[in-house]
Amino acid sequence: MSAAEHTPPAAPIPSEVGEGLKAAFRTHPAGVAIITAAGPDGPVGLTASSVSSVSVDPAAIVFSVTRATGSAGAILAAGSFVVHLVDDEHSALAQAFAISGSERFTPEQGWETLPTGEPHLPGARVALRGRPIQTVPVGASTVVIAEVLEVLHGSPGRPVVYLDRRFHPLTHETDH
């Protein structure tokens, strides 16, 4: 193996187009998810707003993570993970999982461990247990395409979106 294969990607260099892209997506709402896995040193997790469905046959989702270190690196190395689609009641938890070094997986947060070993938040609206089927490096990020192995239903709540660097609850009409 060459030295280049062991060197992590360089930090992105800001460009006018890149900064414009960030500004554009700051005003584009995105769903909020907490992705967890069993890492070699214990449970790991992070908050993502890049989760989307790809296919129903086979059942597949896609998300991206920045960097291949810390929680993101452990999730990329894991054989399986859980993508929790969270509601407004989990905004503080999503914020904690978005900040390196914050408190995670405490008993007060309500985490359990699935029989397959991944951390699971039973209070999340829905959790998708999956396994990576393909990863694609793009600059300092990695796109993960994952097969959904199991859908775990929790408690429905008020949906939350990430917009302009903050979490925002949405009203949700149950009667149509």
Buried (B, 14 or more C-beta within 10 A) or exposed (E): EEEEEEEEEEEEEEEEEEEEEEEEBEEEBBBBBBBBBBBEEEBBBBBBBBBEEEEEEEBBBBBBBBBBEBBBBBBBEBEBBBBBBBBBBBBEBBBBBBEEEEEBBEEEBBBEEBEEEBBBBBBBBBBBBBEBEEBEEEEBBBBBBBBBEEEBEBEEBEBBBBBEEEBBBEEEEEEE
